[in-house]
Amino acid sequence: MNLCMIGTGYVGLVSGVCFSDLGNNVICVDKDLEKIKKLKKGKIPIYEPGLEELVLKNHKNKRLNFSTDLHNSIKKSDIIFICVGTPTKRGGSSADLSQIYNVAQQISKSINKYKIVVTKSTVPVTTGDAIEKILTKNNLKKKFTVVSNPEFLREGEAIRDFTYPDRIVIGSNDKKSNKILKNLYSPLISKGAQYVHTSRRAAELIKYASNAFLATKITFINEIANLCEKIGVNVEDISIGMGLDKRIGGRFLRAGPAYGGSCFPKDTKAIINTADKYKTKLTVIKSVVKSNKNRSNILLKRVYKILNNKVKNKKICFLGVTFKANTDDMRDSSSLTMIPILSKKGAKIRYYDPTGYKKEFKGLKNVFYENTVKDAIERSDLVIIHTEWNDFKSINFKNFIKGKKFIIYDMRNIYDPSKIKKQGFKYFSVGR
């Protein structure tokens, strides 16, 4: 099939590349000329394991192309995927849909034959209705169908998640588009993916409800971890005991920093905003947002306690600063809260992350990026394991001792406390 992916951000690029790897002809379109030039050379603007190899392979085989010409790309394609950003509005909580509607207007002017217009971007309920109205201004309804096809890609696991999805959700209000899209996804369905056909509005809500529930699980176990620390119980025992119940499941029951990234923070706010519009109370999700917002403060208080409230001039090392491993995404990472506060209190901070230097910390006093784990750790008073990169899971901390031993605060519970303490280190973790 001939596909057009509008937007070469995380969703558009990964989905487009994977669709081309299934044998489709894909044009990835973006208005950013420099980004398109780099993609044509095989240079990837995001960190995602395995993506570069697939781009080079499918671009070489001429199944994958990159363009800034939206008008002609739409004309050449049968299915148009809208994959532009829907960030939270500045100073508000609702989703900013300006890019969605701008793209819809451009599609409206470029329809030359029957097109299926698919929203892959995460959008509030009734956005598909609004897109349909925009397209109807210049086209008869029989010339297009608007479909919701939410993505469920995890950063760092996106290619696997696309290739072996738990489910494929198609929200369409007609049989024709459903049949075509089921055929498009048939290679994945044949490998075991569940195909779910719903109304368009239901598909839009499935995405938000899913992310809100996963955010709830993370926040729930973080609060249980707070209780575990007070009563001397290991939160990992709680997670295992709960997770073995098939009604609950063990995934997302790992205590640690606040959730972050491109989805959970904005999507929980957006679903609350939608509910408010329809005068419906989502008290559970509101509590989740509030609790998660306070999570970094709780972890910072623990840092102060570990340092006996003497933060000034302390040398603190952060291992990992992204919101999770296997991504360079800094959006809503708890390090963006913690590092500036510790810097203001006079701490001297060095950090190492496998994805390199972060411009977000530029200009902060006494905050420095180091090129190696060794350089970041040496001569530290406190080492904070913030992100669970594999690079940090087998460190021999004894190799980095220069003078007195440093304290380790493992925010991801990577290490066995007894083993680290036997090496003579003061070791702290989360919920145990």
N, C-alpha and C positions, 0 to 999 in steps of 0.2 A: 504494500500500500504506500501511497505518497503522503507523508506527514510533514506538518510544519509546527515547530516548537517555538513559540514566541516568548523570548526571555531565556538567557543562557546562565541564569543563576543556578543554585543547587538543584532544584527540581527539574528545570527545563533541560539542563545539560545532561544530567544523569539519565533522565528518562529518554531523551532523544538519542543518546549514544546507545543505550540498551535496546531501544526499538530498532535501531539500525543493525545491531548485532543479531537481531532476530530475522533479518533479511528484508526489512522495509527501507524505502528511500526516504531519508529524513533531511530536512533543512532546518537548522537551528538559527533563529534570527535574533539579532540584538541591535539596538541603536548605537551601542558603544563600538565605534570603529576600531579602536585599539585592541579591545577584547577579541573582536572577530579576527583581526590580523594575527593575534597570538594563537588563537584556536586553530587557524589554518596551518600554523607551523607546529601544532601539537603541544603548545604551551597551555597548561591548565590553570585557570584563575583560582581554583579552590583545591584544598587538600582532601583527596578522597582515594583511599587505596584501590589500585587496579584501574582507575578511570583513564589515566594517560595512555595505557596500553590499548584499551578499547577504542579510544579516539583515533590513535595512529592507525590501528588495524582497519577500522571501518571507513576512515577518510581515504586511506590508500585504495580500498576496494570500491570507492566512489558511491558508497551507500549513505555516507554522512557528509553533508556540506554545511558551510557557515556563510551567513549573508547579513547585510544591513538593509537589503531591499525587501521590505515587508510586503509591499503591494504585489510584486511578481511571485514571491514565495507563496503567498496565499493562493494566487491564481493557479499555480502548478500543483497544489496539494488538494487531497480529498478530505483530510481530517486536520483541523487546526486546534492545537493545544495552547491554551493561555496559561503561561507559567511565570507571570510577573509577580513582583513582591506585593504583599498586603500587610505592611507593618502597622503597628499601633499608631493612631493619629497623635501628633505632638500635643501634649497637654491634655490628652483624653484617654479613653479606654477602648473606643471602637476601632475597627479595622479601617485603614486608609485604602479606599478602593479606586483612587484616582487613576492609577496605572491600568487597572482592569477596564474601566470605562473608556479610557483613552484608546486602548487597544481595540475594544469592541467597535468604537467609531471608525477606526481604520479598517477593520475587517468588513464593516458594513459597506464601505466604498469599494471593496476589492472582490466581492463575490461575483463570480462569472458562471458558476454552475452550482449544483447541490453540494453543500458543505456541512460537515458535522463540526460544530464549534464546541470544544470541550474545555471546561475550567478544571485545570489541575491545581491551580493556586488554591490555597485555603481561603474560602470566602463565606461570609455569613449567609444564613438562610434567606432566600428570595433574591440573591444576587443574580442567579440564572434568569429569573423573571425580568430583572432590569436589563440584562444583556440582550434578551430576546426583544424587548421594546426598542432598544437602540438599533438592532439589526433590521427590525421591521420598518424603520423610517425610510430605508432605501431599497428594501427587497420584499418580495412576496414570501409569506411564511413557508411555502413549499420549496423554496430555494435553500433552506437551512434548518438545522435542528441544534438546539443548545442542550448540552449534556454536562452533568457533573461527574467527574471521575477523580475523587480525592486521592492524593498520594500518601503512602505510609512508609516512607523511607527514613531509616535512621542514619544520621550522619556517622560516617565511619564504617557502616555496614550497608550502604545504599545499593551497591551492585547486587549483592546477595539478596537484599530485600526485594529488589525489582524482579530478579530472576526466579526467586522461590518465595513468592508472597503468601501470607496466610489467606488473604482474600483480595479479590478485585471487585470494587464497588462501582457500579454504573447506575447513575441516576438519570433516567431518560423517560420522557412521557410518550414515546412512540415506539413501535415494533421495529421499524426500519433501522434506526440508529443503533438500537440494542443488538440487532442481528449483526451489523457491520462491526461493532466494537467487540462483540463476543468472538468474532472471527479473528480480529486483530490480536486479541489476547489468547487465542487458542493454544499457542505453543506453551504458555504458562499454565493454562487450565489442564492441559494433558499431563503436566508434571505434578498435579495435585492441588493447585490453587482453587479455592472456593470462589465461584462467580456469583456475585450478589447483585440482582437487578431490583432497583427501587425507584421511587419517584425522585425527581431532581432535588426537591427540598429535603427529602430524607437523606440523600447522599451527602448534601452539604452539612447536615447536622451530625451525621455519623462521624465525620472527621473531627469536629469540635468536641463532641461527646467522648470520643476515644482519647483524645489528648488530655481532656479535663480529668478523665478517670485515671489515666497513668500518672498525671501530676498529683492526683489525690493519693495514690499508693506511695509515691516517693515522700510526700509530706507526712503521711500517716506514720511510716516507719521512722522518719526523722524525729517525730514527736515521741514515739515509743522509745527511741534511743535516748532521748533526754531523761525519760523515766528510768531506763535501765542504768544510766550513770548514777542516779540517786540511790538506787536500791541494790547495786552490785550484781546486776544480771547481764549476761552477754547477749546483746541484741541479735547476734547472728544465730543463736539458738532459737530466738523468737521467730526470726525470718524463716528458718528451716521448718520449724513446727507449724507455722502458718501456711507456708508455701506448698507443703505436701497435700494440703486440702485442695482438691482439684477445682473447687468453686472459687478459690482465691488465687492460686498460682504463685510461684516464687519470683517471677520476674518483676523488676522495679521495687523489690522489697530490700534494697541495699541502703543502709544508712550512710549519710555523708553530707556534703555541702548542699546548698539550695539548688533546685533544678534551674536550668538556664537554656540557652540555645535559641534557635530561630522559631520554635513552635510553642512550647508549653507556656512561656510567659505571655506572649501576645494572644494566644488562642483562649486561654482561661479568661483573660480580660474581655475578649471579644464575645464569648458566649454569655458572659454576665451582662454585657451591654445589650445583646440581643434579647435576653430574658427581660431586662428592664423595659425595653421598648414594648414588649408584649405583657407588661405588668405581671411577670412571673418571678417568684423568689427562688434564687439558686443559692441558698444559704451555705450549703456544703462547699461549693466551689469558691464562694466568697471567703470562707474561712481558710481554704487552701491557699489562696492568693495572699491573704494576710499573714498566715503562718510562714509561708515560703519567703516573704519579704523580710521577716524577722530572723530567718535562719542564719544569715551571715553574722548578725549581731550576737547570736548565741555562741557561735564558734569563735568570734573575736573575744568574747568574755572568757572563754576557755583559754585562749592564748594569753590573755592578761594574767589569769590565775597561774598558768604554767610558768610565766616569767615573774611571778610574785609582784605583779603590777609595776614592774620596772622595765618599761618598753624603750625609753630613750637610750639611744646609742647601742641598742642590742642589734646584733647581726642576724637577720632572719633570711633564710633561704626558702623560696617557693619552688618546688618541683612540679612543673605543670601549671599553666594558668588558663588554658582553655576550659570551657564548661564541661567537657568530657574528653575521653581519649579518642584517637584516630580522626581528629578534625582540627582545623585551624580556627574554628568558630569561637569568637570571644563574646558573642551577644549574650548579655545577662549572666556572664560567668561571675561567680561569687568573688573571684579574685579582683574584679573591678570595684567591689565594695571594700574588701579587706585591705588590699595593698595601699590605696590612697589614705585610708584611716591610720594605718600603722606608720606610714610615711609622715603624716602630720604630727604623730606622737613622738617623732624623732628616731624611729627605727631606721637601720641601714639595711636595705633589702636588695638581694640579688635573686634573680629567677632564671630558670632554664626550662625551655619547652621544646620538644622535638620539631615543632613547626616554626621555630625561630623567634626573632625579635617582635615585640608588639607595640605598635604606634600608640595604643591606648595609654601606655604609661610614660609616653614622651613628656618631658617637662616636670615630672614628679621629682621632688627633691630626694636624693639618696636612693633612687630605684634604678638598678642596672641589670641589663641582660648579660648572661654568661653563655659562652659557646659550648660548654660541656657540663655534665653533671658534676664532675670533679671540681671545676672552678667555682660552681655555684655553692657547693657544700662546704668546701674547706674554710676553716676559720669561722664557721657559723656558731652562734649560740643556740639557735633553734632551726631545725629543718622541718618544714611543713610539706607533706605529700598531699598536694591539692588535686591532682588529676591522675587517674589510674592508668597511665601509659605503661605498656609492657617494659619499657626502658627502665622503669623504677621498681620492678617487682623482684629483682634478684641482686640488689645492691649490697655489697659487702661494706657496711658503713665503717668498719675498723680501718679500711684503707684510706679514709679521708680525715682521720684524726690528726690534728696539729695542736699539740698542747692538751688542753682539757677536752673532755668529751662533750659533744653537743646533745641537746634534747631533741627527740623526734616526736612530732605530732602527726600521726597518720590519719588524715581525714577520710581516707578511702578503705581503711581496715585491710590493707594489702598484706601486712606482716603478722606473724604469730607473736603475740606479746611476750610469751615466755622465752622464746628464742632470742629476741632482741634484748630483753632484760638480762639474760644470761651473759650477753656480750658486754654488759656493764653500762648500757645506755638507759637514761630515763626515757620511757616510751609511753605515749598517750595515744588513744584512738577514740573512735566514736561509738558510744553506747556499749562499752565493755570495759 
